[in-house]
Amino acid sequence: MAFDGITISNIVKELHQELSGGRIYKIAQPESDELLLTVKNNGAQYRLLLSADASLPFVYLTGSNKPSPMTAPGFCMLLRKHLQNAKITGITQPGLERIICLELEHLNELGDVCRKKLVVEIMGKHSNIIFCNDEDQIIDSIKHISGMVSSVREVLPGRDYFIPQTQEKLNPLRFSSRYTASAVSLPCFQKREEDMLPISYEDFQGQMRAKPMPLYKALYTSYTGLSPIIAQEICYRAGTEGDLSANVLADGDSDGLPGGSSGQPLFRVYRALSALMDDVVTGAFAPAIVYDHKEPIEFCALPLTLYGDKEIQKFSSISALLERYYAERSAITRIRQKSADLRRIVQTALERNVKKYDLQRKQMRDTEKREQYKVYGELLNAYGYNLPPGAKSLEALNYYTNEMITIPLDATLTPQENAKKYFDKYGKLKRTYEALSELTIQVKEEIDHLESISAALDIAMQEEDLVQIKEELVESGYIRRKGGDRKAKITSRPFHYISSDGFHMYVGKNNYQNDELTFKFATGNDWWFHAKKIAGSHVVVKTEGQELPDRTFEEAARLAAYYSKGREQDKVEIDYIQKKHVKKPAGAKPGFVVYYTNYSMTIDSDISDIRQL
């Protein structure tokens, strides 16, 4: 989720509480487009991280430090000159713009009080950190934007700072019934009188009537600071389909119905938007991250009720949320980048083997006629002696089925030559069938093996998890080991969970770990779980000689479902059996096992309540 105006509002509230009245102790520029301010306030020390990175701009308080270059960049030196020991007198957000303004007060060389502003714009590729004087004139910025780069606004020393009105968007805070009364506590640059006026339902209806597009899109393109996900949340809270056309809904409201009826979809959206803005104005934030199968997919400063079926982790601080979210997203992005080459190798081999398998299956279907050709040859030898020369077919009794059949003939050949031709076809198809019977099994095993490696790549969380997967690809011949390279040192270990009843559960991260868990770690009476006919991890539950409760069986089955290729399905069928009944055939590929008597259950893949050690 992008930094929207609501998230910025939550950050401003937190920074105001923690930093207002504090003094800037240190200023560092660890990256070319990033600042780290150390602030002392109320006997505590805070680090404020500001990033104008085009792909990942952010602002939040952090507990960690970052190394700085040996020589400080010019922008950092300028800030140190002006703002060292400066007092933070205010932290504001203009309307619901994605802008934070730090109002600062410091003493110049003569001891006179000077006021400055450090403006942070969180606007995607247009993000910037701009240093201004008390008359909103730009002193310098972390990124210089000339007229050749932007025709809308130059960001250069000496230019006047202003917020460009590039889109005809309105201030959504005007929907709040509390906004007018509290306007003085929400300062913004270049206040306009119309920005203080409330938006009535009739105004809202007219704005939507002018938008021939989905309702949720009409919301975020009409009002500042609303992201697409927040617009969808507003529609969800209103019980209205966000994909419905906004102008059709607006026209429907005025079609002989009393204005403002609570049953009208558009009016419900108006009410939901007004309630949401009340929460923003009063600071009733509830930061949370939304997880899908332990992967963070969204973060929010206000509750996202449309994700009711997902795991939601709440935070007391928006800064703590952002630090966790970006750290987890960064880890996931990094591991996907690291595994990209392995994925490509596996996917290429998988596609090649699937094509080969499909062709072999087609050839196998073609061999199904072989027995028919054998019968044709035998019947021609039995009944063909009285055929007239040049006959094109023979009708004869099939003594295998006791039915009459018609045998096509080559008129240029004798019956005996036709019989030999059919026997030759039979022999060729029989040899093909016998060869393909073995080859298709081998190719299917290879496909299953590659699917299992693909599943292992999906659940890899750390770089050391990839080492063992790469080693398996090397030993399987998909990657050539370079001359002189030693076998990689393995440090990855299986996932370790504990059930609600106190039983230890282990999940293999790859085929080598699956084999080790099943045949070296588990004992005969331990329980073994695996998704039925789906690539996935082996799950072993250590019984320590005790009988497993039903709840532990279910939790282990959920782990097997989650760590399989079927995790996106609503339900997954899981086989489970005592380890002593699981066997590994001689010469089988890593991770491949057989079992003949087992129990099964169908279960979901929700493991959010299972504790990981």
Salt bridges, closest charged atoms under 4 A:
GLU34 OE2 - LYS66 NZ 2.67
GLU105 OE2 - ARG115 NH2 3.31
GLU121 OE1 - ARG153 NH2 2.75
ASP136 OD1 - LYS117 NZ 2.79
ASP140 OD1 - HIS144 NE2 2.57
GLU154 OE1 - ARG159 NE 2.60
GLU194 OE2 - ARG192 NE 3.89
ASP195 OD2 - ARG192 NE 3.17
GLU233 OE2 - ARG237 NE 2.68
ASP251 OD1 - ARG209 NE 2.94
ASP292 OD1 - HIS293 ND1 3.16
ASP292 OD1 - LYS310 NZ 3.28
GLU295 OE2 - ARG329 NH1 3.30
GLU295 OE1 - ARG336 NH2 3.02
GLU328 OE2 - ARG324 NH1 3.88
ASP341 OD1 - ARG344 NH2 2.98
ASP366 OD2 - LYS362 NZ 3.83
ASP424 OD2 - LYS420 NZ 3.12
GLU446 OE2 - HIS449 ND1 3.94
GLU446 OE1 - LYS589 NZ 2.91
ASP448 OD1 - LYS444 NZ 2.79
ASP458 OD1 - ARG343 NH1 2.99
ASP458 OD2 - LYS565 NZ 2.94
GLU463 OE2 - ARG334 NE 3.93
ASP465 OD1 - LYS509 NZ 3.15
GLU471 OE2 - ARG481 NH2 2.67
GLU472 OE2 - HIS449 NE2 2.62
GLU475 OE2 - LYS487 NZ 3.54
ASP501 OD1 - ARG551 NH2 2.68
ASP515 OD2 - LYS584 NZ 3.42
ASP526 OD2 - LYS542 NZ 2.91
GLU568 OE2 - HIS293 ND1 3.74
ASP575 OD1 - LYS532 NZ 3.53
ASP604 OD1 - ARG558 NE 3.13
